[in-house]
Amino acid sequence: MPVRAIATLLALALLLPGVPGAVGGAMAQPVDVAAANRDGFIAVTASAELQVDPRTVWAVISDYDHLAEFIPYMRSSKVVQRDGNKLQVDLAGELAFLFFAQPVEVRLEVVETPQRRIVAHAVRGNLRAMEGRYAVEPLPSGLVRLSYSGGLAPEFPVPPVIGTVVVRMVLEKQFRALVAEIVRRDSVAHGTAAK
């Protein structure tokens, strides 16, 4: 499956995901990412421990109307309905590689537990299934662990071994973008942004 196609699907999962190493000096440990194909459902996990304010982590992962500004391959993201801690979010992107282009659209039903977790699953769109969960956990060390678990099932076949490897690489890129935005906003909030 084309790398950009998988990247778009994962970005649309809203709950998406760096590469081992530091981002802006804020990561205490490498980012951990894993992916596995389970009978056509690509399951993924990602986590990072960050030296940031947990409120900043929450602000970034719940910034649904602006996700497309910093998540690669996402064309648009918008909250279409909110009822307390339950939301519906429309996401759109494009599957594109060489001469192939396929738009992807999905509506996610999202349930928030403020400052702690976000759980989402697709209720409409052109994917067979999509689900995901973010968790924000302040640690005794003063770091904040951001973790993601979930996955998706595309409408088209994905080669089991190659597809899983590509998904893992894409998740690393997307999670790095998410972590970079968290670090950037935290630096701005605390006046430590590079001048």
C-alpha atoms as one frame of an Amber mdcrd trajectory, in Angstrom:
protein
   0.000   0.000   0.000   1.368   3.485  -0.799   2.982   5.296   2.124   0.871
   8.449   1.626  -2.311   6.410   1.519  -1.609   4.790   4.858  -0.516   8.138
   6.286  -3.841   9.694   5.377  -5.822   6.884   6.970  -3.872   7.165  10.177
  -4.159  10.931  10.288  -7.896  10.569   9.921  -7.949   8.374  12.975  -7.633
  11.607  14.958  -5.772   9.679  17.551  -2.612   9.467  15.664   0.902   9.162
  16.138   7.591  10.045  16.500  10.720   8.674  16.039  13.048   7.668  18.824
  14.932  10.602  20.201  14.270  14.048  21.510  11.960  16.664  20.113  12.943
  20.122  21.206  14.720  18.612  24.205  11.387  17.915  25.879  11.310  14.151
  25.556  12.763  12.218  28.465  12.663   8.910  26.577  12.309   7.747  22.986
   8.877   7.474  21.456   7.651   3.895  21.382   5.507   2.831  18.412   4.228
  -0.619  17.435   1.836  -1.861  14.746   0.357  -5.269  13.973  -2.072  -6.529
  11.324  -4.837  -8.574  12.927  -6.956 -10.088  10.161  -7.112  -6.827   8.204
  -7.390  -4.562  11.260  -4.149  -2.604  11.691  -3.662  -2.191  15.439  -1.271
   0.510  16.628   0.187   1.815  19.867   2.418   4.813  20.555   3.700   6.566
  23.657   6.063   9.311  24.767   7.106  10.807  28.066   7.335  14.597  27.942
   8.556  17.319  30.256   5.564  19.586  29.646   2.446  20.814  31.412  -0.267
  18.116  31.158  -2.786  20.849  30.342  -0.792  21.598  27.182  -0.929  17.939
  26.155  -4.702  17.971  26.598  -5.085  21.258  24.725  -3.256  19.845  21.694
  -4.880  16.418  21.471  -8.359  17.918  21.916  -7.843  20.762  19.419 -10.086
  19.055  16.866 -10.791  22.140  14.751  -7.050  22.704  14.164  -5.636  19.185
  13.812  -5.208  19.618  10.058  -2.778  22.477  10.718  -0.148  20.209  12.251
  -1.057  16.581  11.456   0.408  15.502   8.088  -1.951  14.349   5.308  -5.080
  15.702   6.988  -7.010  18.175   4.827  -9.680  19.281   7.310 -10.972  18.618
  10.802 -14.075  20.109  12.378 -16.337  19.574  15.369 -19.874  19.231  13.974
 -21.689  18.503  17.220 -20.912  18.801  20.925 -23.001  17.648  23.865 -20.958
  17.986  27.050 -18.072  15.540  26.849 -19.459  13.837  23.712 -18.578  15.165
  20.276 -18.798  14.306  16.627 -15.813  15.309  14.522 -15.578  15.254  10.722
 -12.138  14.573   9.278 -11.068  14.529   5.643  -7.904  13.755   3.753  -6.735
  12.164   0.545  -5.151   8.884  -0.402  -2.643   9.762  -3.101   0.342   8.029
  -4.650   1.706   8.541  -8.171  -1.363   8.446 -10.474  -3.790   7.231  -7.782
  -5.865   9.611  -5.662  -8.727   8.651  -3.349 -10.475  11.057  -0.964 -11.165
   9.739   2.528 -13.810  11.129   4.855 -14.874   9.946   8.284 -17.048  11.070
  11.175 -15.765  10.168  14.605 -17.815   9.878  17.757 -15.567  11.158  20.536
 -15.950  10.825  24.302 -13.689  12.964  26.477 -12.670  12.481  30.083 -11.143
  15.969  30.439  -7.424  16.152  31.071  -7.210  12.318  31.146  -8.416  10.495
  28.006 -10.101  10.686  24.625 -11.860   7.671  23.111 -13.143   7.751  19.524
 -14.625   5.467  16.889 -15.903   5.960  13.363 -19.664   6.185  12.910 -19.679
   7.172   9.249 -17.268   7.367   6.339 -15.464   5.275   3.783 -13.419   3.076
   6.125 -14.674  -0.275   7.400 -13.655   0.489  10.981 -11.593   2.969  12.983
 -11.097   3.396  16.709  -8.580   4.968  19.026  -7.796   6.144  22.514  -5.418
   8.778  23.914  -4.431   8.800  27.577  -2.593  11.582  29.454  -0.848  10.439
  32.634   1.212  12.711  34.919   4.068  10.623  36.351   5.725  10.878  39.807
   8.938  11.961  38.008   7.212  15.149  36.836   7.020  13.923  33.259   3.750
  13.376  31.407   3.102  10.142  29.526   1.015  10.481  26.359  -0.143   7.133
  25.021  -2.270   6.085  22.076  -3.844   2.774  21.155  -6.283   1.939  18.404
  -6.421   1.004  14.776  -8.313   0.892  11.531  -9.558  -1.422   8.837  -9.357
  -0.005   5.306 -11.854  -0.944   2.593  -9.028  -2.323   0.461  -6.505  -5.088
   1.198  -3.230  -4.168   2.891  -0.266  -6.565   2.540   0.176  -8.020   6.070
   3.943  -7.642   6.511   4.710  -4.659   4.287   1.565  -2.809   5.330   2.375
  -3.169   9.010   5.958  -1.912   8.549   4.768   1.100   6.562   2.053   1.874
   9.113   4.628   1.862  11.879   6.867   4.287   9.955   3.947   6.598   9.233
   2.782   6.543  12.843   6.230   7.565  13.966   6.124  10.591  11.657   2.638
  11.599  12.760   3.247  11.089  16.457   6.421  13.168  16.117   4.324  15.980
  14.614   1.864  15.741  17.498   4.642  15.759  20.101   6.373  18.663  18.341
   3.174  20.718  18.535   2.808  19.913  22.248   6.422  20.953  22.895   6.017
  24.119  20.791   2.873  25.237  22.613   4.352  24.426  26.009   7.473  26.466
  25.185   5.339  29.428  24.096   3.175  29.184  27.226   6.209  29.149  29.494
   8.238  31.736  27.589  10.968  29.296  26.624  10.374  29.317  22.846  13.470
  29.880  20.714  13.829  33.502  19.615
